[in-house]
């Protein structure tokens, strides 16, 4: 699904993304900004709440465990929060902070006490709330599915592992998200 930034013409988030170079940074399927817009659109299509959609649009600001590009330093979190709101910024930080190797395996554990999330910035380990886990899973799936849709070699290299991971995460995912996983990877 292609998404236009027409609805965002006066958006502080889009202005900040453009200021930080997302519009000219190369990324799978075009630029980083087009990727971010597509991820936001996927979450909107799945019925995600507005704060999660906004976090999707901005999920790359602090870099990720899989993409070291940083648009804003962590010391500038207040600047992003001012542009998108505190709740959405906290979701962006949570997503960016994930140490994937340490956090992915237990994210969907039925026993909440078995869930361990490691913040890659601080090294802290904790148990995220069920809402944090669902948000993180939905955003991760949207991000990875967008990459799989626009980059055949990515899909060929990672599709089977992503399908296995997202199948384990199924209890955290909406019905719409599970259908999309099957359509793209299954």
Helices and strands as residue ranges (DSSP letters): G 5-8, H 12-19, E 26-27, E 30-31, H 32-45, H 50-58, G 74-76, H 77-84, H 86-97, H 100-103, G 104-106, G 112-114, E 117-118, E 125-126, H 130-150, H 152-168, G 169-172, H 175-185
